[in-house]
Amino acid sequence: MKKIITIIIGVTSICGCVSNTPPICYNKANISNHTYDIAVFKKEGARYLAGNPFYTWTDKSQFIDTSDCDKLNP
């Protein structure tokens, strides 16, 4: 049983979805009448690779405030 638990812990630590790269900036988005800061990891034009731990490409129009990320060079 100890071997199975050790194997499970080893596999999950290797296959984690979380990146150790810090976000480059944060955008604000309205979700269910609440404003949240969404972590952005990459910027390409008017699209942002956002979310944590699961990333998705999101258009600028999906956010209510992109001032932090707009300050960065394209």
Legacy VTK file of the C-alpha trace (Angstrom):
# vtk DataFile Version 3.0
C-alpha trace
ASCII
DATASET POLYDATA
POINTS 74 float
0.000 0.000 0.000
2.869 2.372 0.801
4.325 1.756 -2.668
1.031 2.703 -4.334
0.760 5.941 -2.358
4.394 6.794 -3.154
3.808 6.160 -6.868
0.645 8.312 -6.876
2.424 11.203 -5.147
5.373 10.929 -7.537
3.208 10.921 -10.662
1.053 13.854 -9.518
4.107 15.937 -8.649
5.568 15.364 -12.122
2.326 15.943 -14.052
1.084 19.056 -12.267
-0.827 21.687 -14.249
0.595 24.622 -12.325
3.356 26.624 -13.950
6.187 28.015 -11.864
6.386 31.063 -14.139
4.984 34.167 -12.432
2.300 36.204 -14.224
3.495 39.263 -16.149
0.470 41.377 -15.142
-3.166 41.231 -13.999
-6.384 42.245 -15.790
-9.711 42.895 -14.099
-12.771 40.927 -15.177
-16.416 40.919 -14.072
-17.611 37.432 -13.130
-21.033 37.025 -11.494
-21.233 40.684 -10.441
-17.800 40.543 -8.764
-14.543 42.029 -10.023
-11.560 39.665 -10.053
-7.890 40.114 -10.909
-7.025 37.541 -13.567
-3.373 36.534 -13.933
-1.915 37.062 -17.425
1.114 35.001 -18.438
1.646 36.079 -22.053
0.495 38.957 -24.245
0.169 38.887 -28.041
-1.469 41.961 -29.525
-5.001 42.233 -28.112
-5.003 38.664 -26.766
-3.861 37.444 -23.372
-2.900 33.995 -22.120
-4.775 34.202 -18.835
-5.991 32.054 -15.984
-4.440 29.933 -13.305
-3.873 26.948 -13.209
-5.623 26.348 -16.557
-4.671 28.836 -19.262
-6.807 30.093 -22.134
-6.306 32.720 -24.825
-8.705 35.586 -24.100
-9.514 38.671 -26.165
-9.091 42.129 -24.658
-12.854 42.693 -24.863
-13.450 40.044 -22.173
-11.843 42.246 -19.491
-13.158 45.456 -17.927
-9.712 46.899 -17.110
-6.483 46.054 -18.934
-4.428 49.075 -17.829
-1.742 47.004 -16.017
-1.040 44.846 -19.062
-1.362 47.729 -21.550
1.637 49.392 -19.895
3.852 46.503 -21.061
5.554 46.498 -24.429
3.791 44.310 -27.048
LINES 1 75
74 0 1 2 3 4 5 6 7 8 9 10 11 12 13 14 15 16 17 18 19 20 21 22 23 24 25 26 27 28 29 30 31 32 33 34 35 36 37 38 39 40 41 42 43 44 45 46 47 48 49 50 51 52 53 54 55 56 57 58 59 60 61 62 63 64 65 66 67 68 69 70 71 72 73
